[in-house]
Amino acid sequence: MPFEEQLRRYRDEEEFALGMGGSEKLARRRAEGNLNARERLDILLDNGDFLELGRHARAMRPEVRHKSPADGKISAIGMVNGRPVAALSNDFTVLGASSSVINGKKMRHLRDIADRRGMPVVFLGESTGARMPDRMGAPGRAILGQDPLEFRRMRRTPWVSALLGSCYGSSTWFGCMSDFVVMRKGATMAVASSKVTSLAINQPIDPEDLGGWRLHTGTTGLVDYATDTDEEAIGLIKDFLSYMPDHNGVAPPLAEVPEGSGEDAGKILEHFPELRSRTYDVRKIIEVIVDRRSLFELKPRFGRSVVTALSRVGGRSVGIVASNPRSKGGAIDVDACRKATSFLVMCDSYNIPLVFMVDQPGFLIGVEGEKLGAPGKIMNWMNALSQCSVTKISITTRKNYGQAYLNMGGGRTSDASACWPTADLGFMDPKVGVNVLFGVREEDDPDRFRELVEEISQDSSAWSLAALYEAHSVIDPRETRRYLIDTLEALDGSDGARVGKHRLSNWPTSF
């Protein structure tokens, strides 16, 4: 074949691949306000530049080869804020980005490169699931399981998923295996589409009820955030990755401390009520302590009695587990257990020190929690915590009762523990304790009741715990930021977090 003809073939193949599903489908997406797969990569990756792998791949079946540019999945290696990432963007305009033999090879290759190179993987999901008739019958079964490690997750590098449309099959599976998941409102994530599900159960079902953002951010906890646009979702991915190391063999990057950080540390008590029975927003407490504009909460709509958040203190990435009195008085329920355990696993896997901010009255007890396996969830949390090898610091601000004292970093489960003078470390609320231990009720003998409440409270004060060296420090609340900076530097050194032992690296991803 003459050279000029070969170059013409090259230009034709390039045009075919870059044309994706064709101008008509692309125009329809644009009219609906949806970005296409390549536009999403342009937003994610610095300057829209990337090395593409498998641009000229096509479907294995001859009858669809002519309409399968890049076989529906765009595989890219580029930079996010100057750091390398591997990204897979599903092209819904090509056979619904359905999973096939060829694009499966592309996905495996990209993950292998990311693992060897030590860089995060970003999945930009939108797919119809398995491609038919490729997966039908015995030949279709033979295709499955060619990579026995396809669904093994060892957390060597961070994985992130954005669910940006209909997400079934691989987009669902990798979403459930990711460390951070964001979903555009209107997208769905489920095992199978609402049409398939409706036929299977013989009743109509709404896609939003099957796998919409309200379900996954508030009920299942599989999604961290829901956004209105693709651009917002991709922006959150970039924010999340800024707290992460490239891989688990290094500490997270140190960041420049924003100007003004710590200026409001002395105002912390403005957000902390003197009256014990009053609630408050723990996020306002955290924001005063951490570097300015660095609070990045995960799963804010799920397990609300515990706040889990990435943040920075003195430029270091930290993971914060904080009691949230605004929800259930800070009592820890089953969802909060699942959320906290998942967060501990992620932070330990990527060498992120943990800070517990504690004001909890214990676990939420009741029949419903027992039906949901509360004791098992509590012990899962303790199992994960006992295997964490990153630095752990616990600060008790107010209530710290019962077994949950250990789950929230009490005793020897933390490397350093401190109390505010307001800390109360009893087994339960003193007023309840007087009734349980002595059988004295306030209405029957108010003087004796007050006397016993004072006695129980004194034994459970911060000073009593410090006297036993079970609390290493009692600190002025206004010095909390300085305490954390000094303690992290003392325990981890001035150049960042320690690299842990990663005992939790293969802990199940979808708690």
Buried (B, 14 or more C-beta within 10 A) or exposed (E): EEEEEEEEEEEEBEEBBEBBBBEEBBEEBEEEEBBBBBBBBBBBBBEEEBEBBBBEBBBBBEEBEEBBBBBBBBBBBBBBEEBBBBBBBBBBBBBBBBBBBBBBBBBBBBBEBBBEBBBBBBBBBBBBBBBEEBBEEEEBEEBEEEBEEBEEBEBBBBBBBBBBBBBBBBBBBBBBBBBBBBBBBBBBBBEBBBEBBBEEEEEEBEBBEBBBBEBBBBEBBBBBBBBEBBEBBBBBBBBBBBBBBBBBEBBBBBBEBEEEBBEBBBEBBEBBEEEEEEEBEBBBBBBBBBBBEBBBBBBBBBBBBBBBBBBBBBBBBBBBBBBBBBBBBBBBBBBBBBBBBBBBBBBBBBBBBBBBBBBBBBBBEEEEBEEBEBEEBBBBBBEBBEBBBBBBBBBBBBBBBBBBBBBBBBEEBBBBBBBBEBBBBBBBBBBBBBBEEBEBEBEEEEEBBEEBBEEBBEEBBBEBBBEEEBBBBBBEBBBBBBBBBEBBEEBBEEEBBBBBEBBBBEBEBBB
